[in-house]
């Protein structure tokens, strides 16, 4: 009798807990681009340590990027045009005794060679079209600028790779790639998968484990806090270092981040991301040489990124 009563009590408690869990409010975290002008500031610190043939080198790159986004009112079909401009870039590079730095906000100071490249970036502007579903339909404006500069400036090709139309597309897509495809409650988890173009690996499938940590009401309305974590691993993959054939023996990248997403405007998203990577690679010797010697290289790196966003002019 006591056992039956105890079992009934546990069943009632479990049922009550399930009902309470179901009563948690659901929210829909979807891409939303409200008209207006927004400033996104990305601060990134990269620390890289490389060992090869008994030598070791440590590099640190600190960069601040200010991006101005101007959003038009949506069309009847729901498409939104966004003007994207790199308003300011500040970069410092140090390796051993070598140090270089430049800030486009102070064009008369710093490393002039580095400054020439960064100042060129601030002169361009991209136009992106985002559909009603939040997917980027088209980006144009920057690639054509770099192609024209490449006729007289050999560094333009490298700048196009770092600050071209594809960079803007990736930036806009990253604002919503970790969003769930259905309404969720605090505590709910989901997995998202997308393709990224990574150094050495090239196009790679990336899976991320996400969770809605909380939903809070702030001055800007409701905001969802979402945690994101993922791991990328690869081994024994053929690649190149510059134009030299190489074999990637092992690579592991761990990423963890937390984002605060206003439910009514994706462009006001803020967050922090930490990424750690370890890699071992064998680089082939001279082509055509018999039993060409291979050099072995290993490296570890840590990247820390902080993103803050604010409205410069409401729509």
URQUISUL-V340236 format. One line per field, one symbol per residue. ss: DSSP state (a for helix, b for strand, c for the rest). phi: phi as a letter, one per 20 degrees, with the letter a starting at -180 (. if undefined). psi: psi as a letter, one per 30 degrees, with the letter a starting at -180 (. if undefined). Layout:
ss = ???
phi = ???
psi = ???
This chain:
ss = caaaaaaaaaaaaaaaaaaaaaccccbccccccccbbbbbbbbbbbbbbbbbccbbbbbbbbbbbbbbbbbccccccccbbbbbbbbbbbbbbbbccbbbbbbaaacccccaaaaaaaaaaccccbbbbbcccccbbbbbcaaaaaaaaccccccaaaaaaaacaaaaaaaaaacccccccccbccccbbbbbbbbbbcccbbbbbbbbbbbbbbbbbccbbbbbbbbbbbbbbbbbbbbbccbbbbbbbbbbbbbbbbbbbcccaaacbbbbbbbbbbbbbbcccccccccccbbbbbbbbbbbbbbbbbbbbc
phi = .ffffffffffffffffffffffffecdecgbcfgqccdddddccddccccblmdccdcccdcdcddedddeffffenfcececcefbccccccbmeeccbbcffcfecnfffffgffffffeebdddddffenefebcboegffffffffccfeffffffecdgfffgffffffcfeffebgcdgnfcbddcbdcedgmemfcfcdcecbefaccdcfeofcddcecbacdcbbldfbcdmdefbcefbbbcdcbbbcddffeagfefcrcccccccbccddfegfnfflgfdddccbcbccccccccbeebff
psi = eeeeeeeeeeeeeeeeeeeeeffkkkljjlkkjkkakkkkkjkkjkkkkkkkhflkkkkkkkkkkkkkkjklkllfffkkkkkkkjekkkkkkkjbfkkkkkkffifglajeeeeeeeeeefflklkkkklfgfkkekkleeeeeeeeefffjffeeeeeeehaeeeeeeeeeffgfgklglkllkfkllkkklkljkkefbkkkkkkklkjelklkafgakkkkkkkklkkkllhkkaljcgkklkjekkkkkkklkkjjkffjffgkllkkkkkkkkkkkklakkfkkhkkkkkkllklkkkkkkkklkejl.
